[in-house]
Amino acid sequence: MKCPSCSYPETKVIDSRLSSEGASIRRRRECLKCEKRFTTYEYVEEVPLMVVKRDGRRQPFDRKKIISGLVKACEKRPVSIDKMEELTSELERSIQKKYDREVNSKDIGEMIMEKLAQLDEVAYVRFASVYRQFRDVNQFMSELKIMLDKEKK
């Protein structure tokens, strides 16, 4: 760390403390040449996770969009908002572990459907019908058959 007074490249840390919110570290430093003291703050650099849409556009990951989709899929179903929040938090943690900076919206949709299938079958089918953009009854029926076959196993 360069001294702000004399630009000498070496300093020593006198004191380190967490900030009041715990989001940064406050350090008191002293220049080894001119002995001036100064304060620095250390923050974690947060790189936003970007979602790559089907058409190639990129936008920041937004958990509110996932919650909104879940609320629509689970409407009039015995699924509490707490369960939807929990599912969203699990999904967000999985995405952050698995992906560095970008994730395809397709991958997010598949992960949501996987979790919804375990939570509520009707909500799963509702979500799948919108997500997979079924164009006719045959596509819808084939998805139902896949789900029923998994149940039999």
C-alpha positions as CSV (number, residue, x, y, z in Angstrom):
1,M,0.0,0.0,0.0
2,K,1.5,3.3,-1.0
3,C,1.6,6.2,1.4
4,P,-0.8,8.9,0.3
5,S,1.7,11.6,1.6
6,C,5.1,10.5,0.2
7,S,4.1,7.6,-2.1
8,Y,6.6,5.3,-0.4
9,P,5.5,1.7,-1.2
10,E,5.9,0.1,2.2
11,T,3.6,0.6,5.2
12,K,2.8,-1.3,8.3
13,V,-0.6,-2.1,9.7
14,I,-1.1,-0.7,13.2
15,D,-4.7,-1.8,13.8
16,S,-7.4,-3.8,12.0
17,R,-11.1,-3.8,12.8
18,L,-14.3,-5.0,11.2
19,S,-16.6,-2.2,10.2
20,S,-19.9,-1.8,12.1
21,E,-21.8,-3.8,9.4
22,G,-19.1,-6.4,9.0
23,A,-18.9,-5.7,5.3
24,S,-15.4,-4.2,5.4
25,I,-12.2,-4.2,7.3
26,R,-10.8,-0.8,8.6
27,R,-7.0,-0.7,8.8
28,R,-4.8,2.0,10.4
29,R,-1.5,2.1,8.6
30,E,1.8,3.9,9.1
31,C,4.3,4.8,6.4
32,L,7.7,3.3,7.1
33,K,9.5,6.3,5.6
34,C,7.6,9.5,6.7
35,E,5.7,7.9,9.6
36,K,2.4,9.5,8.6
37,R,-0.7,7.5,9.6
38,F,-3.7,6.9,7.4
39,T,-6.8,4.6,7.2
40,T,-7.7,2.2,4.5
41,Y,-10.8,0.1,4.0
42,E,-10.9,-3.4,2.5
43,Y,-14.0,-4.7,0.8
44,V,-14.9,-8.0,-0.9
45,E,-15.2,-7.3,-4.6
46,E,-18.6,-8.6,-5.7
47,V,-19.0,-9.4,-9.3
48,P,-22.7,-9.6,-10.2
49,L,-23.9,-12.9,-11.7
50,M,-25.2,-12.4,-15.2
51,V,-28.0,-14.4,-16.7
52,V,-27.7,-15.2,-20.4
53,K,-31.2,-15.2,-22.0
54,R,-32.3,-17.4,-24.9
55,D,-31.8,-14.5,-27.4
56,G,-28.2,-13.8,-26.1
57,R,-29.1,-10.8,-24.0
58,R,-27.5,-10.5,-20.6
59,Q,-29.0,-9.2,-17.4
60,P,-28.2,-9.3,-13.7
61,F,-29.4,-12.3,-11.7
62,D,-32.6,-11.3,-9.9
63,R,-34.1,-13.6,-7.2
64,K,-37.3,-11.6,-7.3
65,K,-38.0,-12.9,-10.8
66,I,-37.7,-16.5,-9.5
67,I,-40.0,-15.8,-6.6
68,S,-42.5,-14.2,-9.0
69,G,-42.5,-17.3,-11.3
70,L,-42.9,-19.6,-8.3
71,V,-45.8,-17.6,-6.9
72,K,-47.6,-17.9,-10.3
73,A,-46.9,-21.6,-10.5
74,C,-47.9,-22.3,-6.9
75,E,-51.1,-20.1,-7.0
76,K,-53.9,-21.9,-5.1
77,R,-51.6,-24.7,-4.1
78,P,-50.6,-25.7,-0.6
79,V,-47.1,-24.2,-0.9
80,S,-46.2,-21.5,1.6
81,I,-44.3,-18.4,0.6
82,D,-41.6,-19.6,3.1
83,K,-41.2,-22.8,1.0
84,M,-40.8,-20.7,-2.1
85,E,-38.2,-18.4,-0.4
86,E,-36.3,-21.5,0.8
87,L,-36.4,-23.1,-2.7
88,T,-35.1,-19.8,-4.2
89,S,-32.3,-19.5,-1.6
90,E,-31.2,-23.1,-2.3
91,L,-31.3,-22.4,-6.0
92,E,-29.3,-19.2,-5.6
93,R,-26.6,-21.0,-3.5
94,S,-26.4,-23.8,-6.1
95,I,-26.0,-21.3,-8.9
96,Q,-23.3,-19.3,-7.1
97,K,-21.3,-22.5,-6.3
98,K,-21.6,-23.9,-9.9
99,Y,-21.2,-20.8,-12.0
100,D,-18.6,-18.1,-11.8
101,R,-20.0,-15.0,-13.7
102,E,-22.6,-16.2,-16.2
103,V,-25.4,-18.7,-16.1
104,N,-27.9,-19.6,-18.9
105,S,-31.5,-18.9,-18.2
106,K,-32.2,-22.5,-19.5
107,D,-30.0,-23.9,-16.7
108,I,-31.9,-21.8,-14.1
109,G,-35.3,-23.0,-15.5
110,E,-34.2,-26.7,-15.4
111,M,-33.0,-26.3,-11.8
112,I,-36.3,-24.7,-10.8
113,M,-38.3,-27.4,-12.4
114,E,-36.3,-30.1,-10.7
115,K,-37.0,-28.5,-7.3
116,L,-40.6,-27.9,-8.1
117,A,-41.2,-31.5,-9.1
118,Q,-40.2,-32.5,-5.6
119,L,-42.3,-29.8,-4.0
120,D,-45.6,-29.8,-5.9
121,E,-46.5,-31.7,-9.1
122,V,-49.2,-29.3,-10.2
123,A,-46.9,-26.3,-9.7
124,Y,-44.2,-28.2,-11.6
125,V,-46.6,-28.7,-14.6
126,R,-47.7,-25.1,-14.5
127,F,-44.1,-23.8,-14.5
128,A,-43.1,-26.3,-17.2
129,S,-46.0,-25.3,-19.5
130,V,-44.8,-21.7,-19.4
131,Y,-41.1,-22.4,-19.3
132,R,-41.1,-25.0,-22.1
133,Q,-43.6,-22.9,-24.1
134,F,-45.9,-25.9,-25.0
135,R,-47.5,-25.2,-28.4
136,D,-50.1,-28.0,-28.3
137,V,-51.7,-30.6,-26.0
138,N,-49.3,-33.3,-27.3
139,Q,-46.3,-31.6,-25.9
140,F,-48.1,-31.1,-22.6
141,M,-49.1,-34.8,-22.5
142,S,-45.6,-36.0,-23.2
143,E,-44.3,-33.9,-20.3
144,L,-47.0,-35.4,-18.0
145,K,-46.0,-38.9,-19.2
146,I,-42.3,-38.3,-18.3
147,M,-43.4,-37.1,-14.9
148,L,-45.6,-40.2,-14.4
149,D,-42.9,-42.5,-15.5
150,K,-40.5,-41.0,-12.9
151,E,-43.2,-41.6,-10.2
152,K,-43.5,-45.3,-11.1
153,K,-39.8,-45.9,-10.6
